[in-house]
């Protein structure tokens, strides 16, 4: 199962719980794409949640260093570049191919922003989270690409802030909806339901009801 197929199933489960979720398949793929870009370029800030995972990350980094060392050694034009520059060079050269790979099962997914086309007539991705049905679009610095996102050029910790904020707002909205259903209206016995555990309407203070307010 590739990234597109895996995230498609995850997105379906998410939308069952949060029916109006703004988190879309193409957005999730764009975030995964950016994470891959950070790993490839040696910028990933995530160190692993436990020792086993940290060791796996360290092993991956060692393998990537060897791979890019061979790329540099096999191309005389690249020998003047630093290791970081080699990794950046490879990502710029192959980011479109990586995007194709992770979106091959994206189906009719559309990116949430109209980033395809030129500035005069921007439009959303027609399908598979790709611009112009595999036809290239004007890209960064005059490059051409089917990739609709530049998340991989956004600092990782800023992307994390956005994801955390989105997740918090989505869950908060669901909790508020549940609260309104469970703490308002009437019970099965026909009695009014209130939020406060002592039975008082939380929109009115205990001072107004003649009680001392305890915390």
Beta strands, then each sheet from edge to edge (+ up, - down):
strand 1: 137-138
strand 2: 144-145
sheet 1: 1+ 2-
end
